Amino acid sequence: MIATCMDESPPKKDSSPPRISIIIVTYNSLPHLQGLLASIGVYPPQDSHEIIVVDNASTDQTAQWCLYAPLDIRLVINDENRGFAAAANAGAEMAKGELLLFCNPDLRWTSPVADRLAEFLKKHPSCGAAAARMTFPDRSFQPTCRNFPTFVNIWFSRGSLLPRFLNPPGKAFQYTLGDYDRPARVDAAAATCLMVPRSIFDRRGGFDERFFMFVEDTDFCGRLADAGYETWFVPAATAIHFWGGSSSDRRAVSRYHAQSIKEYFKKHYPRARLRNLALSILLFFFGRISRIVRQRR
């Protein structure tokens, strides 16, 4: 069951649909959400826009704050944590804009993100998704783009222990992509700060809700590529990402990530049963090792 609540701000004089819908999925991340909205206020989109917050049954008063915030917020309240993909799809279904901008709550815009991504999409009709450049709070680059996963490169993804001991050359081993000083076409980008034309999002069926958290964005970019659309990294659009700020339970995050990786390979390599089985075993093994390493720090 989903309860949808609107804010109590007076109706706008201009009743025409907004061009951009900013969709934010939250779960117990109210302080970060407040910071994101403040930064959007510093760099408000020049195009008409709306802000949609989809709350996944938070217990930190997120919904109550949104209802009475001094902002024009459209609010969707889920009565359970439905995960990112399902919540983002609910926000997209409610959206009225022709451009959908998915933003994690633990962001701070450091540039007019919406305007620069919208401008890029306008100039590149073959682009189905445009991703902003993320940095850590110290302003160092934070990678959010990647090659499509394979049974080889997945072990060299960000967060894996293997790159600490091995650094083999060649694209076959490269999963996470580095920084670019100009727009670059990539296989896939995280939905941390991702703009997609509404028409394309709808035609490709939105995010696959079998992915509770993680990899739904990579899967979506793959379906874009299958339809002839491109995913681009747009470095002129910048934001700070407080990595993990919207997910405090690290064990649960690791579990969701491993499960989503397994689901991705089952979906995209359905006939590789032995390799999928080996992947599941190795993910369990490396997950245990990672927990031991974290506990000893």
N, C-alpha and C positions, 0 to 999 in steps of 0.2 A: 504494500500500500504506500502511496506517495501523497503527501499533503502539499499543496502549492499555495503559498501565501505571497501577497503583494505588499509592498511598502505603502505607508499611508501618506506619502508626499502628494501634493496637489497635482492634478493631471497637467501634462505639458500642452502648451498652446498649439505646437506643431504635432499633429497626430500622424504624420507620415512615418512609415517604418524606418528604423535606424539602418545605417549602412553596415555598421560593425556591431557584432554581439560578442562581448568579452565574457567567457564562460570559465568560472572558477569552481573547482571541486574541493570541498573542505572536509576535514575530519580532525576535530580537536586541534585546530591550528589558528585560533582567533587572533592572538598577537601578530602572527605573520600576515594574516588576512588584512588586519588593520594597516599594517605597514605597506602592503601591496596597494591597497586602495588609496593610501596617502600619496604614494609615488605616481599612481595614475592621475591623481589630482594635479601633480606637478607637471606631468606631460600628458594632458588630456588629448584624446584624438580630435583632430580638426573635423573629421567626418562625424555625422550624427552617429550616436552609439548608445548601447545599453549595457548594463552590467548584470549578469546572472550568476548567482551563487547557488550551487547545489550542495547541500549539507548532508553528509552521510551519517546521520544520527549522532552528531557530536554531543558530548556531555559538558562542554566548556562554555555554554551560553552563546555559541555562534549564532544560532537562529534568532534568539531574542535580540542580540545586538543588531543584526541585519534588519530586523523589523523596525527598529527605532533609530537606526543610524541616520545621520544628516546627509544621506546620499540617496540617489535614485537607484535602488537595488531591487531586482526581481529575484525572489527566493523560492527555491524548491527544497522541501524538507523530506528526506527519506526516513522511514521509521526503522531502518536497519542500514548497516554499512554494506552497500551494494558493490563497492569497489569502484575504481576509477572509470573503466570503460562504460559501465552501465550508467553511472552518474553523469559522465560527460555526454552520453547519448541523450539522457533526459534533458540536460541543459540545451543541447542542440535542437531537440524537438520543440522546446519552448521558445527558442530564439526567433527573432523577427528579421535579423540582419542578413545581408547577402554575403557577408564575410564572417566566419567564426574564428575567434581568437581564443584558443585554450591556454590558460595560464595556471601554473601551480600557485597556491597561496603563499609559498615561501619565496616569492620574488620581490625585487625592488627594481622598478624600471629606472634606468639611467639615461634614457633617450626617449623620443617619441616613438615607441615601439610599434603601436598600431598603425600610425601614419606611414612609417617606413616599410613595414611589411605589406600594407595595402598598396602602396605605390609600386613595390616590386611585382606584386601579382598583376597589377594593371598592365605593366609593361611586358609581362611574360605569361601569355595566355596558356602556354603548355605547362606552367607550374601548378601543381595540385596542392602543394604544401610548402610554406615558407617558414623557416625556423630562425629565431633570433640568436644572437651570440651571448652565451652565458659566461659569467665570471664568478669566482669565489668572492667572499667579502673583502679579501685583500686585493681584489681586482686582477688576480691571475686568472688565466683562461681555464674554463671548465668545459671539457669536451661533452657534447650531447649528440653528435652525429656519428654514424657507424655504417659499415658495410652490412649487407644482409648476412645473417648468421649461417654458418656452415658447421659441420661436425668438427672442423679443425679450428677455425678462428674463434669460436665461442669460448675456448679455453684461454684466450688472450684478451678477453674483455676487461673493462674497468672493474676492479674489485676482485678479480681472480688472483690467486696466489702464484700461478704459473709464471707470469711475466717477471716476478722477482728473481726467478732462477734461470729463465730462458728468454731470449729475445731474438728469435729467428727472423731473418730477413724475408722479404717477399710479401706480396699482397694476399697470398693464400692464408697467411697467419694474422693479417691485420683485421681487427674488428672495429675498435674505436678509432675515429679519425681526429686529426689535429686541427689547428687553427688555420684560418685563411684570412688574408687581408682584403679580399674582394669576394663578391658572391660566387659560390661554388655549388655545383650540382653534386648531390650525395645520394647514396642508396636510401638511407633512412635517417630520421631525426626524432629526438625525443619530443613528446608532447608537452614538455616543460613550458614552452612558449611557442606555440605553433599556430599559424593562421592558415585556414583552409576555406576556399569558396564554398558557400552553403550548397550550391547545386552539385558540386563534385562530391562533397561529403555524403549527401543523400544518395547519389547514384552509386557510390561504392559501399553503401550500407552502414556507414558509420564505423565505430570501433567494434571489434568482435568481443562480445561480452563473456566469452569463455575465459578471457584473461581478466582475472580479478584485479591485478595490479602488475604493471610492467609488461613490456613487449607488445602490448596492444597497438602502440604507435608504430613500431617496426612492421608489424603485420599489416597495418593500414597503409603504410608507405609502399609495401610490397604489392598490395592490391591496386594502389595508384599506378605503379609501374606497369602492372599487367594490363591496365587500361590505356597506357600510353602517356600518362602524366608524369611529371618530374617533381622531385623534392629538392629544395634549394636551401642552402645556408646563407643568411643575409647578415653580414657582420655590422652593417650600419645600425641595425636594431639591437640595442644592448640592454642587459639587465643583470643584476646580481641575483644569484641563486644560493640560498642558504641550504646547501645540500642536506637532505634528511630532515629539514625543519618541519615538514608536514607529516613525518613518520617517526615517532619516538621509540616504538618497539622494534629494535633492530633484529631480534630473533624472528619476529613475525614477518618483517620485510624480507629477510633472507629466505624464509620459507615460501613466501609469495613469489619471489623472483625465481627460485628453483622450479616451482610448479609451473610458472608461465613459460619458462624455457622448455620444459618437457612438453607442454601443450603446443608450443610453436612447432617443435620438430615433429610431433605426431601429426599436426595439421599439414605441414609442408613436405614432409618426407614419410607419408603413410606406409610405404612399402619397405622402409628401412627398419624393420622390426628389431633385428639384432642390434643395430647401432643405437636405436632408441632405448633399448633395454640397457645397453652399456652406458649410455648417457645418463640414464636415471641412477644407475649404481654409482657412477663417478660423481654425480652431483651430490648424492647423499654422503659419499666419502669426503669430498672436499668441503661440504658444509660442516661436517663434524670437525675437520681440521681447522676451519676458519673460526669456529666458536672457541676452540681451545686456544688459538692464537690470540683472540680478543680478550679472553679471560686472563691471560698471562701478562697483558699489557698493564 
